[in-house]
Amino acid sequence: MSDQQQPKKRPGVCIPWEEKRKELPEIAGDAELVKRVWEETDALAYTYVWHCLVSF
């Protein structure tokens, strides 16, 4: 294992909002709405990957 450890992610998260926010341009509208939608979509992606892993 390398000397640099990756930061731990919360369970049920593929890409945390804090990490994704750095990639996005300034949000002109409701930033909390964008965050909520991102987190819900990310949770669905995590569930899909987990389901594929245990189902096959």
C-alpha positions in Angstrom: 0.0 0.0 0.0 1.2 3.5 -0.8 2.3 6.0 1.9 -0.6 8.3 1.0 -3.9 6.9 2.2 -7.0 8.0 0.4 -9.6 9.8 2.5 -12.3 7.6 3.9 -15.7 8.1 2.2 -19.0 7.9 4.0 -20.9 4.6 3.4 -23.2 4.8 0.4 -21.2 7.5 -1.4 -19.2 7.1 -4.7 -18.1 10.7 -5.1 -18.7 13.0 -2.1 -20.4 16.4 -2.8 -17.3 18.3 -1.4 -15.1 16.6 -4.0 -17.6 17.1 -6.9 -18.2 20.7 -6.0 -14.5 21.5 -6.8 -15.1 20.4 -10.4 -18.2 22.5 -11.1 -18.4 26.2 -12.1 -20.0 28.7 -9.7 -23.6 27.8 -9.0 -25.9 30.8 -9.8 -29.1 29.3 -8.4 -29.9 27.3 -5.3 -26.7 25.5 -4.3 -28.5 23.4 -1.6 -30.8 22.0 -4.3 -27.9 21.1 -6.5 -26.2 19.4 -3.5 -29.3 17.5 -2.6 -29.9 16.2 -6.2 -26.2 15.2 -6.5 -26.3 13.3 -3.2 -29.5 11.5 -4.2 -28.2 10.6 -7.6 -24.8 9.5 -6.2 -26.6 7.3 -3.7 -28.5 5.6 -6.5 -25.3 5.0 -8.4 -23.7 3.4 -5.2 -26.8 1.2 -4.8 -26.6 0.1 -8.4 -22.9 -0.8 -8.2 -23.4 -2.6 -4.9 -26.4 -4.6 -6.4 -24.4 -5.6 -9.4 -21.5 -6.7 -7.2 -23.6 -9.0 -5.0 -26.1 -10.2 -7.6 -23.6 -11.7 -10.1 
